Amino acid sequence: MKYTLIYTDSYISKATQFIKKHPDLLTQYEKTLKILELNPHHPSLRLHQLKGKLHDLYSVSINVSYRITLEFYFDDKEIVLVNIGHHDKVY
């Protein structure tokens, strides 16, 4: 069963800036979103819950350096995209 990805205005703005800065990652980014929608537990995404002040959020990998943080509602099959960027900046 597919999950619903929810794109907030804030996330869309961040993603637009991210893609302008990293156009070479567009294909990987789109692939990450497709996999996330179909199977958020796919091993390539490395889905994990964050700790500390971000303990309500989860993270998935676009590649070794870049992440998408999100809110994950397992029961409702919804994923709210929160932030995108370099590992060190989104955490």
C-alpha positions in Angstrom: 0.0 0.0 0.0 1.3 3.4 -0.9 2.0 6.1 1.6 0.9 9.7 1.0 3.7 12.3 0.8 2.6 15.7 2.1 4.6 18.6 0.8 4.2 21.7 3.1 4.9 25.1 1.7 8.0 25.4 3.8 9.3 22.1 2.5 8.6 23.0 -1.1 10.6 26.2 -0.7 13.5 24.3 0.9 13.4 21.6 -1.8 13.4 24.2 -4.6 16.5 25.9 -3.1 18.1 22.5 -2.7 17.6 21.5 -6.3 18.8 24.9 -7.6 22.0 24.4 -5.6 22.4 20.7 -6.4 20.8 20.1 -9.9 23.1 17.0 -10.2 21.1 15.4 -7.4 17.6 15.8 -9.0 17.5 12.2 -10.3 18.5 10.8 -6.9 16.1 13.0 -5.1 13.2 12.0 -7.3 14.1 8.3 -6.9 14.2 8.7 -3.1 10.7 10.2 -3.1 9.3 7.4 -5.2 10.8 4.7 -3.0 9.6 6.6 0.1 6.1 6.7 -1.2 6.1 2.9 -2.1 8.1 1.5 0.8 9.6 3.8 3.5 11.3 0.8 5.0 13.4 0.1 1.9 17.0 -0.4 3.0 18.4 2.1 0.6 16.6 4.9 2.4 18.1 4.1 5.8 14.9 5.3 7.6 15.6 6.1 11.3 14.1 8.1 14.1 16.1 11.0 15.3 17.1 11.7 18.8 17.4 14.8 21.1 15.4 17.9 20.2 14.4 16.3 16.9 13.1 13.1 18.5 9.6 13.5 16.8 11.2 13.4 13.3 12.6 10.7 11.1 15.3 10.9 8.4 15.9 9.2 5.1 19.0 9.4 2.9 19.2 10.8 -0.6 22.9 9.8 -0.7 25.8 9.6 1.8 25.8 13.4 2.4 22.2 14.5 2.0 19.0 13.8 4.0 15.3 14.5 4.1 13.8 14.8 7.5 10.1 14.0 8.0 7.2 13.3 10.2 6.0 9.7 9.8 2.5 8.6 10.7 2.5 4.8 10.3 -1.2 4.3 11.1 -2.4 6.9 8.6 0.1 6.0 5.9 1.2 9.7 5.7 4.7 11.2 5.5 5.0 14.9 6.0 8.3 16.2 4.5 10.0 18.7 6.8 13.5 19.6 5.6 16.1 18.7 3.0 19.8 19.3 2.9 23.2 18.3 4.0 23.4 15.9 6.9 25.0 18.5 9.2 22.5 21.2 8.5 19.2 19.3 8.8 20.1 17.7 12.1 
